[in-house]
Amino acid sequence: MIVGIEGSVERKELTFVHINVNGLIYEVHISINTSNSICESRVKLFTTQIIREDSNLLFGFMELNEKKMFDTVLKINGVGPKVGLAICSTFTPSTFSKVVASKDVGMLKRVPGIGPKAASRILVELADFIVDGNDDSQNAGALGEAVMALESLGFKKDVIEKALRGATGDTATLVKEGLKKLQRL
């Protein structure tokens, strides 16, 4: 799995870039936001590799949060790489997080390839989407992961949220603390 690529820019278009890595040239599909950020002759991108029967594609991002956003929307049924890149081209990660938090279907329908049904489904499935940044959002990310881990063990989401209210720490710490409190309930 290729998770990053660094090299010199051979060719740059709006939706892809050719990167020369020691004589081997890779085509990396990029969002418009990433395209606008590439202004040097050397570039380092975080990548997501998608391997299918008929293709082996690389998608590159200047910011780790944009990669996280792309990877997250790809997990939604009916959202492929093309729509994922369109979302990354339309919104920055922080703007997308606000759109999801406010459940703004109208804003999400502005993305090419997303209609009202798909927008509603995306907003429902991404209710917990959080952009990494400061300590609060990192704790919120760990909290979201802990909630998912405890849900996979069969606990109800509302009970888990009560058990973890006010808790802080990394994912493992939150899961341990949640299990202790859930055993008492």
Secondary structure, DSSP 8 states (H G I E B T S, - for coil): ---EEEEEEEEE-SSEEEEEETTEEEEEEE-HHHHHH--SSEEEEEEEEEEETTEEEEEEESSHHHHHHHHHHHTSTT--HHHHHHHHHH--HHHHHHHHHHT-HHHHTTSTT--HHHHHHHHHHTTT-----SHHHHHHHHHHHHHHHHHHTT--HHHHHHHHTT--S-HHHHHHHHHHHHHH-
